[in-house]
Amino acid sequence: MCHWRRVQNTYKICGHVYDMPDEMIQCDNRYCKFSSTHPGTCVPPGCTNSCWQYRQFPQQYNPKIDTLCPRCLRGGRIP
């Protein structure tokens, strides 16, 4: 099923954490009403009986990046 991905980058050197914009991840499942492959001809009541009507729980992704954050880099901070 389609879902949102929530990314929070953690920069290991300076310790700053940045929330990135949420991303919509498409599942390409024709039986998911949010998918780009869901046919436009699939309408209620048939759609509500045969297709997913909700998105999955958002995926949480928290990469640990071994560098300074963008703000510290712009400020000229040296690790």
C-alpha positions in Angstrom: 0.0 0.0 0.0 1.0 3.6 -0.5 2.6 5.3 2.6 4.4 8.4 3.7 8.1 8.3 4.6 9.2 10.5 7.4 12.9 11.2 7.3 14.9 12.8 10.2 18.6 13.3 9.5 20.9 13.1 12.5 24.4 14.7 11.9 26.9 12.8 14.1 29.6 15.4 14.3 27.5 18.4 15.4 24.6 16.5 16.8 21.9 18.5 15.0 18.8 16.8 13.9 16.7 17.9 10.8 13.2 16.8 9.9 13.0 16.5 6.1 9.8 16.9 4.1 7.5 13.9 4.1 7.7 11.8 0.9 4.8 9.8 -0.6 5.9 6.3 -1.5 3.8 4.8 -4.3 3.1 1.1 -4.1 2.0 0.5 -7.7 -0.7 -1.8 -6.6 -3.9 -1.4 -8.7 -6.0 -2.4 -5.6 -4.8 0.6 -3.6 -7.0 3.6 -4.2 -4.0 6.0 -3.6 -1.8 4.3 -6.2 -1.1 5.9 -9.6 -2.0 2.5 -11.1 -5.5 2.4 -9.5 -7.9 2.5 -12.5 -10.1 5.6 -12.7 -13.0 3.3 -13.5 -12.9 1.6 -10.1 -15.5 3.5 -8.1 -17.7 2.8 -5.1 -19.3 0.6 -4.0 -17.1 -1.9 -5.8 -13.9 0.0 -5.0 -14.6 0.1 -1.2 -15.1 -3.7 -1.3 -12.1 -4.7 -3.3 -9.4 -2.0 -2.8 -7.3 -0.6 0.1 -9.0 2.5 1.4 -6.2 3.8 3.6 -2.5 4.2 3.6 0.0 2.2 5.6 1.4 3.7 8.8 4.2 6.1 7.9 7.7 4.7 7.6 10.2 6.3 10.0 13.7 6.7 8.6 16.5 8.2 10.7 19.9 8.0 8.9 23.0 8.9 11.0 25.2 11.1 8.8 28.9 11.2 9.6 29.4 14.9 8.8 28.3 18.4 9.9 24.8 19.6 9.2 24.2 22.0 6.4 23.8 25.0 8.8 27.2 24.3 10.5 28.9 23.8 7.1 27.5 27.2 5.9 28.7 28.8 9.1 32.3 27.6 8.4 32.5 25.3 11.4 35.4 22.9 11.2 35.0 19.5 12.8 
